[in-house]
Amino acid sequence: MGVLPNSPKTMDACIDSCVKCARACEECFTACLEEADVKARDKCIKTLNDCAEICLQAVQFMARNSNLSKPICKLCADICDACAKECEMFKDDHCQACAKICRECAQACRNMVS
């Protein structure tokens, strides 16, 4: 039997995924700033910041079992998808790895909402 939505296991998995995603976004942000085409990455860099922040906020809401966890997780999923889309435009390893982690986090957040 799979993990049920809103079960402690679903929430734990989402929290873990959000922490992993926030870290990946911060690391990718730092790496993007070192790339030769940093100007071309402006939107990606801004989205990485947004994604890291919403992931950490989602963790806080879930950890305190807030009634607003679902809307925050929905927003987090949307921002993770947007971040993945931005990162996928760049072929370097850090952006590709970050995009994959963002997609996984978006799914974990959707599992919390469903």
Backbone as JSON Lines, residues from 0, in Angstrom:
{"i":0,"aa":"M","n":[0.84,-1.18,0.0],"ca":[0.0,0.0,0.0],"c":[0.89,1.24,0.0]}
{"i":1,"aa":"G","n":[0.52,2.24,-0.81],"ca":[1.31,3.47,-0.92],"c":[1.14,4.36,0.29]}
{"i":2,"aa":"V","n":[1.88,5.43,0.29],"ca":[1.8,6.41,1.37],"c":[0.54,7.25,1.15]}
{"i":3,"aa":"L","n":[-0.26,7.37,2.19],"ca":[-1.5,8.13,2.09],"c":[-1.23,9.63,2.16]}
{"i":4,"aa":"P","n":[-2.01,10.44,1.39],"ca":[-1.86,11.89,1.5],"c":[-2.12,12.33,2.94]}
{"i":5,"aa":"N","n":[-1.4,13.32,3.37],"ca":[-1.54,13.9,4.71],"c":[-1.16,12.95,5.84]}
{"i":6,"aa":"S","n":[-0.61,11.8,5.51],"ca":[-0.13,10.92,6.56],"c":[1.21,11.47,7.04]}
{"i":7,"aa":"P","n":[1.62,11.08,8.25],"ca":[2.95,11.54,8.72],"c":[4.07,11.17,7.75]}
{"i":8,"aa":"K","n":[3.97,10.01,7.1],"ca":[5.02,9.61,6.14],"c":[5.02,10.52,4.91]}
{"i":9,"aa":"T","n":[3.85,10.91,4.46],"ca":[3.76,11.82,3.31],"c":[4.39,13.16,3.67]}
{"i":10,"aa":"M","n":[4.06,13.66,4.87],"ca":[4.6,14.93,5.3],"c":[6.12,14.84,5.51]}
{"i":11,"aa":"D","n":[6.59,13.77,6.12],"ca":[8.03,13.6,6.32],"c":[8.76,13.55,4.98]}
{"i":12,"aa":"A","n":[8.19,12.85,4.02],"ca":[8.8,12.76,2.7],"c":[8.84,14.14,2.03]}
{"i":13,"aa":"C","n":[7.77,14.9,2.2],"ca":[7.71,16.23,1.61],"c":[8.72,17.17,2.28]}
{"i":14,"aa":"I","n":[8.79,17.13,3.59],"ca":[9.76,17.95,4.31],"c":[11.18,17.61,3.84]}
{"i":15,"aa":"D","n":[11.5,16.33,3.78],"ca":[12.83,15.91,3.33],"c":[13.12,16.4,1.91]}
{"i":16,"aa":"S","n":[12.12,16.28,1.04],"ca":[12.28,16.7,-0.34],"c":[12.45,18.22,-0.44]}
{"i":17,"aa":"C","n":[11.71,18.97,0.36],"ca":[11.83,20.43,0.35],"c":[13.2,20.89,0.85]}
{"i":18,"aa":"V","n":[13.71,20.24,1.88],"ca":[15.05,20.59,2.38],"c":[16.1,20.29,1.31]}
{"i":19,"aa":"K","n":[15.98,19.12,0.69],"ca":[16.92,18.74,-0.37],"c":[16.85,19.73,-1.54]}
{"i":20,"aa":"C","n":[15.65,20.15,-1.88],"ca":[15.46,21.08,-2.99],"c":[16.03,22.46,-2.65]}
{"i":21,"aa":"A","n":[15.76,22.94,-1.46],"ca":[16.3,24.25,-1.05],"c":[17.82,24.24,-1.14]}
{"i":22,"aa":"R","n":[18.43,23.16,-0.68],"ca":[19.89,23.05,-0.73],"c":[20.38,23.03,-2.18]}
{"i":23,"aa":"A","n":[19.72,22.24,-3.01],"ca":[20.12,22.16,-4.43],"c":[20.0,23.52,-5.1]}
{"i":24,"aa":"C","n":[18.94,24.25,-4.79],"ca":[18.75,25.57,-5.39],"c":[19.81,26.56,-4.93]}
{"i":25,"aa":"E","n":[20.15,26.53,-3.67],"ca":[21.2,27.41,-3.16],"c":[22.56,27.07,-3.8]}
{"i":26,"aa":"E","n":[22.85,25.79,-3.94],"ca":[24.11,25.37,-4.56],"c":[24.14,25.74,-6.04]}
{"i":27,"aa":"C","n":[23.02,25.55,-6.72],"ca":[22.93,25.89,-8.14],"c":[23.05,27.4,-8.32]}
{"i":28,"aa":"F","n":[22.4,28.16,-7.45],"ca":[22.49,29.62,-7.47],"c":[23.96,30.06,-7.42]}
{"i":29,"aa":"T","n":[24.69,29.51,-6.48],"ca":[26.1,29.86,-6.31],"c":[26.91,29.47,-7.55]}
{"i":30,"aa":"A","n":[26.64,28.3,-8.08],"ca":[27.36,27.84,-9.28],"c":[27.01,28.7,-10.5]}
{"i":31,"aa":"C","n":[25.74,29.08,-10.63],"ca":[25.33,29.91,-11.77],"c":[26.03,31.27,-11.75]}
{"i":32,"aa":"L","n":[26.26,31.81,-10.57],"ca":[26.95,33.09,-10.47],"c":[28.38,33.03,-10.99]}
{"i":33,"aa":"E","n":[28.95,31.83,-11.04],"ca":[30.33,31.63,-11.51],"c":[30.41,31.32,-13.0]}
{"i":34,"aa":"E","n":[29.26,31.12,-13.63],"ca":[29.26,30.76,-15.06],"c":[29.55,31.99,-15.93]}
{"i":35,"aa":"A","n":[30.18,31.75,-17.08],"ca":[30.55,32.83,-18.0],"c":[29.3,33.57,-18.53]}
{"i":36,"aa":"D","n":[28.2,32.85,-18.65],"ca":[26.97,33.44,-19.2],"c":[25.99,33.87,-18.09]}
{"i":37,"aa":"V","n":[26.53,34.37,-17.01],"ca":[25.72,34.7,-15.84],"c":[24.56,35.65,-16.19]}
{"i":38,"aa":"K","n":[24.77,36.58,-17.11],"ca":[23.69,37.51,-17.5],"c":[22.52,36.77,-18.14]}
{"i":39,"aa":"A","n":[22.8,35.73,-18.89],"ca":[21.75,34.94,-19.53],"c":[20.95,34.13,-18.52]}
{"i":40,"aa":"R","n":[21.49,34.0,-17.32],"ca":[20.87,33.19,-16.27],"c":[20.07,34.02,-15.27]}
{"i":41,"aa":"D","n":[19.84,35.27,-15.57],"ca":[19.19,36.17,-14.63],"c":[17.85,35.61,-14.11]}
{"i":42,"aa":"K","n":[16.98,35.21,-15.02],"ca":[15.68,34.68,-14.61],"c":[15.85,33.37,-13.82]}
{"i":43,"aa":"C","n":[16.77,32.54,-14.24],"ca":[17.03,31.28,-13.56],"c":[17.51,31.55,-12.13]}
{"i":44,"aa":"I","n":[18.43,32.48,-11.98],"ca":[18.98,32.8,-10.66],"c":[17.9,33.32,-9.72]}
{"i":45,"aa":"K","n":[17.04,34.19,-10.24],"ca":[15.93,34.72,-9.42],"c":[14.96,33.62,-9.02]}
{"i":46,"aa":"T","n":[14.7,32.71,-9.95],"ca":[13.78,31.61,-9.67],"c":[14.39,30.64,-8.66]}
{"i":47,"aa":"L","n":[15.69,30.43,-8.74],"ca":[16.36,29.59,-7.74],"c":[16.18,30.15,-6.34]}
{"i":48,"aa":"N","n":[16.3,31.46,-6.2],"ca":[16.07,32.1,-4.9],"c":[14.65,31.88,-4.42]}
{"i":49,"aa":"D","n":[13.68,32.11,-5.31],"ca":[12.27,31.93,-4.96],"c":[12.01,30.5,-4.53]}
{"i":50,"aa":"C","n":[12.57,29.56,-5.25],"ca":[12.34,28.15,-4.98],"c":[12.92,27.75,-3.62]}
{"i":51,"aa":"A","n":[14.15,28.16,-3.36],"ca":[14.77,27.83,-2.07],"c":[13.93,28.4,-0.92]}
{"i":52,"aa":"E","n":[13.48,29.63,-1.08],"ca":[12.7,30.26,0.0],"c":[11.36,29.58,0.23]}
{"i":53,"aa":"I","n":[10.63,29.28,-0.85],"ca":[9.3,28.66,-0.66],"c":[9.45,27.25,-0.09]}
{"i":54,"aa":"C","n":[10.51,26.55,-0.48],"ca":[10.74,25.21,0.07],"c":[10.94,25.27,1.59]}
{"i":55,"aa":"L","n":[11.75,26.22,2.03],"ca":[11.99,26.34,3.47],"c":[10.75,26.81,4.21]}
{"i":56,"aa":"Q","n":[9.96,27.67,3.58],"ca":[8.7,28.09,4.21],"c":[7.73,26.92,4.31]}
{"i":57,"aa":"A","n":[7.67,26.11,3.27],"ca":[6.79,24.94,3.3],"c":[7.19,24.0,4.45]}
{"i":58,"aa":"V","n":[8.49,23.82,4.64],"ca":[8.97,22.99,5.75],"c":[8.45,23.55,7.08]}
{"i":59,"aa":"Q","n":[8.56,24.84,7.26],"ca":[8.11,25.45,8.51],"c":[6.61,25.24,8.72]}
{"i":60,"aa":"F","n":[5.81,25.45,7.68],"ca":[4.36,25.28,7.79],"c":[4.0,23.83,8.12]}
{"i":61,"aa":"M","n":[4.67,22.89,7.44],"ca":[4.37,21.48,7.71],"c":[4.83,21.08,9.11]}
{"i":62,"aa":"A","n":[6.0,21.54,9.52],"ca":[6.54,21.16,10.82],"c":[5.63,21.61,11.96]}
{"i":63,"aa":"R","n":[4.97,22.74,11.8],"ca":[4.06,23.19,12.85],"c":[2.62,22.77,12.59]}
{"i":64,"aa":"N","n":[2.44,21.9,11.59],"ca":[1.13,21.34,11.25],"c":[0.09,22.44,11.01]}
{"i":65,"aa":"S","n":[0.52,23.47,10.29],"ca":[-0.34,24.61,9.99],"c":[-1.51,24.2,9.1]}
{"i":66,"aa":"N","n":[-2.65,24.83,9.33],"ca":[-3.81,24.63,8.45],"c":[-3.54,25.15,7.05]}
{"i":67,"aa":"L","n":[-2.51,25.94,6.88],"ca":[-2.18,26.51,5.58],"c":[-1.09,25.72,4.85]}
{"i":68,"aa":"S","n":[-0.76,24.55,5.36],"ca":[0.27,23.73,4.72],"c":[-0.1,23.37,3.29]}
{"i":69,"aa":"K","n":[-1.35,23.02,3.04],"ca":[-1.75,22.62,1.68],"c":[-1.56,23.73,0.66]}
{"i":70,"aa":"P","n":[-2.07,24.95,0.93],"ca":[-1.85,26.01,-0.07],"c":[-0.37,26.35,-0.26]}
{"i":71,"aa":"I","n":[0.4,26.29,0.81],"ca":[1.84,26.55,0.69],"c":[2.49,25.46,-0.15]}
{"i":72,"aa":"C","n":[2.11,24.21,0.09],"ca":[2.68,23.1,-0.69],"c":[2.27,23.2,-2.16]}
{"i":73,"aa":"K","n":[1.07,23.65,-2.44],"ca":[0.65,23.84,-3.84],"c":[1.5,24.9,-4.5]}
{"i":74,"aa":"L","n":[1.68,26.03,-3.81],"ca":[2.54,27.09,-4.34],"c":[3.97,26.6,-4.52]}
{"i":75,"aa":"C","n":[4.45,25.84,-3.55],"ca":[5.8,25.29,-3.63],"c":[5.95,24.39,-4.86]}
{"i":76,"aa":"A","n":[4.97,23.56,-5.12],"ca":[5.02,22.68,-6.3],"c":[5.1,23.51,-7.58]}
{"i":77,"aa":"D","n":[4.29,24.56,-7.65],"ca":[4.28,25.41,-8.85],"c":[5.64,26.1,-9.04]}
{"i":78,"aa":"I","n":[6.2,26.61,-7.95],"ca":[7.49,27.29,-8.05],"c":[8.61,26.3,-8.37]}
{"i":79,"aa":"C","n":[8.55,25.11,-7.78],"ca":[9.55,24.07,-8.11],"c":[9.5,23.72,-9.59]}
{"i":80,"aa":"D","n":[8.3,23.61,-10.14],"ca":[8.17,23.32,-11.58],"c":[8.77,24.46,-12.41]}
{"i":81,"aa":"A","n":[8.51,25.69,-12.02],"ca":[9.05,26.84,-12.74],"c":[10.57,26.86,-12.66]}
{"i":82,"aa":"C","n":[11.1,26.52,-11.5],"ca":[12.55,26.49,-11.32],"c":[13.17,25.38,-12.17]}
{"i":83,"aa":"A","n":[12.55,24.23,-12.17],"ca":[13.05,23.12,-13.0],"c":[13.08,23.52,-14.47]}
{"i":84,"aa":"K","n":[12.04,24.18,-14.91],"ca":[11.96,24.61,-16.31],"c":[13.1,25.58,-16.64]}
{"i":85,"aa":"E","n":[13.37,26.52,-15.74],"ca":[14.48,27.45,-15.95],"c":[15.82,26.71,-15.98]}
{"i":86,"aa":"C","n":[16.03,25.84,-15.0],"ca":[17.31,25.12,-14.92],"c":[17.52,24.21,-16.12]}
{"i":87,"aa":"E","n":[16.46,23.62,-16.63],"ca":[16.58,22.69,-17.77],"c":[17.08,23.4,-19.03]}
{"i":88,"aa":"M","n":[17.01,24.71,-19.07],"ca":[17.5,25.45,-20.24],"c":[19.02,25.5,-20.29]}
{"i":89,"aa":"F","n":[19.67,25.19,-19.18],"ca":[21.13,25.23,-19.11],"c":[21.65,23.81,-18.97]}
{"i":90,"aa":"K","n":[22.65,23.49,-19.76],"ca":[23.08,22.09,-19.88],"c":[24.16,21.68,-18.88]}
{"i":91,"aa":"D","n":[24.62,22.61,-18.04],"ca":[25.65,22.22,-17.09],"c":[25.07,21.28,-16.03]}
{"i":92,"aa":"D","n":[25.95,20.5,-15.42],"ca":[25.52,19.46,-14.48],"c":[24.74,20.01,-13.3]}
{"i":93,"aa":"H","n":[25.17,21.15,-12.75],"ca":[24.48,21.65,-11.56],"c":[23.05,22.06,-11.86]}
{"i":94,"aa":"C","n":[22.81,22.63,-13.03],"ca":[21.43,23.01,-13.39],"c":[20.58,21.77,-13.69]}
{"i":95,"aa":"Q","n":[21.15,20.81,-14.37],"ca":[20.4,19.59,-14.68],"c":[20.06,18.82,-13.41]}
{"i":96,"aa":"A","n":[21.0,18.73,-12.48],"ca":[20.74,18.04,-11.21],"c":[19.7,18.78,-10.4]}
{"i":97,"aa":"C","n":[19.79,20.11,-10.38],"ca":[18.82,20.92,-9.63],"c":[17.42,20.75,-10.23]}
{"i":98,"aa":"A","n":[17.32,20.75,-11.54],"ca":[16.02,20.58,-12.19],"c":[15.37,19.26,-11.79]}
{"i":99,"aa":"K","n":[16.15,18.2,-11.74],"ca":[15.64,16.88,-11.35],"c":[15.12,16.92,-9.9]}
{"i":100,"aa":"I","n":[15.88,17.52,-9.01],"ca":[15.48,17.6,-7.6],"c":[14.24,18.47,-7.45]}
{"i":101,"aa":"C","n":[14.16,19.55,-8.22],"ca":[12.96,20.41,-8.19],"c":[11.72,19.63,-8.64]}
{"i":102,"aa":"R","n":[11.86,18.83,-9.68],"ca":[10.71,18.03,-10.16],"c":[10.28,17.03,-9.08]}
{"i":103,"aa":"E","n":[11.23,16.41,-8.42],"ca":[10.91,15.47,-7.34],"c":[10.2,16.18,-6.19]}
{"i":104,"aa":"C","n":[10.66,17.37,-5.86],"ca":[10.04,18.13,-4.77],"c":[8.62,18.55,-5.16]}
{"i":105,"aa":"A","n":[8.44,18.98,-6.39],"ca":[7.1,19.36,-6.85],"c":[6.13,18.19,-6.68]}
{"i":106,"aa":"Q","n":[6.59,16.98,-7.0],"ca":[5.72,15.81,-6.85],"c":[5.43,15.53,-5.38]}
{"i":107,"aa":"A","n":[6.43,15.64,-4.53],"ca":[6.22,15.43,-3.09],"c":[5.23,16.44,-2.54]}
{"i":108,"aa":"C","n":[5.32,17.67,-3.0],"ca":[4.37,18.7,-2.56],"c":[2.96,18.41,-3.06]}
{"i":109,"aa":"R","n":[2.86,17.94,-4.3],"ca":[1.53,17.58,-4.83],"c":[0.92,16.42,-4.03]}
{"i":110,"aa":"N","n":[1.77,15.5,-3.58],"ca":[1.29,14.4,-2.76],"c":[0.7,14.92,-1.45]}
{"i":111,"aa":"M","n":[1.26,15.99,-0.93],"ca":[0.74,16.59,0.31],"c":[-0.63,17.23,0.07]}
{"i":112,"aa":"V","n":[-0.82,17.78,-1.1],"ca":[-2.04,18.53,-1.41],"c":[-3.18,17.6,-1.78]}
{"i":113,"aa":"S","n":[-2.87,16.48,-2.42],"ca":[-3.94,15.59,-2.91],"c":[-4.65,14.83,-1.8]}
